[in-house]
Amino acid sequence: MKLRPDLAIIADAVPSTARVLDVGCGDGELMAALRDKGVDARGLEIDPDNVTAAIARGQSVVQGDANRDLADYPDDAFDYAILSQTLQTTERPDKVVDELLRIAPRAFVSFPNFAHWRVRLALLWGGRMPVTRSIPIAWYETPNIHHVTVSDFRDLVRAKGIKVERVWHLSGDRPTSDAAASWRAEHAIFLISR
Amino acid sequence: MASLLHDIRHHSVTIAAPLPLDSGQVLPSVTIAYQSYGALNADRSNAVLICHALTGDQYVASDHPATGKPGWWARMVGPGKPIDTDRFHVICANVLGSCMGTSGPATPDAATGAPLGMAFPVITITDMVRAQAMLLDHLGIARLHAVVGGSMGGMQTLAWAAFYPERLASALVIASAARHSAQNIAFHEVGRQAIMADPDWRDGQYYGSARAPTKGLAVARMAAHITYLSEEGLTEKFGRRLQARDIKSFGFDADFQVESYLRHQGLAFTDRFDANAYLYITRAMDYFDLAEPHDGRLAGAFAGAKDVRFTLVSFDTDWLYPTSESRRIVQALQSVGAAASFVELSAPFGHDSFLLDVPALDRLVAGSLRAGLA
């Protein structure tokens, strides 16, 4: 089974000795890849069917809500926290980022870029909230309540004094250059640290 | 009935070593009745201990010797089942204080030969676990692949992790709590008072007489049984339907189906359970609070358990041991860095869901037992 490209990048970048919390881990797809390379991976997931599936696969997953339940983890409980494709669904993304970097010194945060050219065109010419490959659900039923762009996220971490260690930009399955990322990246993956 | 119950012969072992109790008293020796299923492997690493609930017993996957009914978790334990006896050596022991062959209030006094009755010391969940540890020592099993339990069985499982963390690789705790709430204690007190108010109870000295406090025990069971079900489940099963009649009797017969059902449950229970054992075990549950010795900090109880893999399951309709109690345990485990899994399953049956047909529970149990197997 092939990992989603953003998950494959994260799985590759996490050192095999790390302790990791995957926030919004779904049915444990990334955790399975991490565990295969020896990582001590644990998960937090809101959907009980996903949690059941992940536990049935032998993984350690707690049913919980990233908006509230990250507070239950002690400081520095992990080496890495991972928040993939979930930031834009949280009630307060800024506070979630604070929590990620409280429970781990480093965090991977990935999200769909709302400044991708298709999104811009949909708004500019269509005058409607975009429905694209990376943002596939109509405005009234999307879980994405805080759309964010690559530039927005850079501004947020800069304002918080958070370091950006590495960034990957993806267009479909392929990496795209940092220079044109604001327009051309469908997804961004940030590795940030305190 | 009590005399019939106590005439059943159980597979048991008597360990002639003292068992120190939380109360400060000591049992000079202890008899533990147990059942086992599946083969113990050569390196003795595939043992799974199942801890039973308040009115459960060691007949987890075999027919009950008093009622002839299938084991209380036969759907979960057996060849190819989620707790797979082709793979695991499953042990289930009757808890200390109970009435299915393990030392309890019906045990004869060593000096007089008469049943101890209320002279049996008050025991705790931890005492039950201590007795189980003695059994495992006797069986030569140093370390368990897993301890599994629902309800009071979950309490024992948590006590195992708290007091013998080096003796288990994983703990599976279903529909349980790390303490008894005021509401839990209150319901138990109703049951105990029903038993002690029965004139046939006679301060617990009814063994060997023709009359046992079956009325009191039946009422205790009726009250408790309501707490094991959800309102939704009761409504769905019975509604306001009348029992074998078309109109209300304007009397105090069991007009409603739910009354008839509860009366049956209460009465049937007295065929397979002893009133004094009910007093002792409910007391043990009420005294249970793992955080108490740690100034109320539950994490303190699990300080040594960070290498145990925990799986906790609650049910959305269980108001007796609600999800919040499982979450509290998960928080404590996370704060000590233990690998903990938790999920609240949706099931209509209230607290009893852990005994009933909930397919997601089967998958969870199988998965959590497989994890950590090489």
Interface residues (C-beta under 8 A of the other chain):
Chain A: D40 R42 P48 D49 V51 T52 A53 I55 A56 R57 G58 Q59 S60 V61 V62 Q63 G64 D72 Y73 P74 A77
Chain B: R309 T311 V330 Q331 Q334 S335 G337 A339 A340 S341 F342 V343 E344 L345 S346 A360 R363 L364 A366 G367 S368 R370 A371 G372
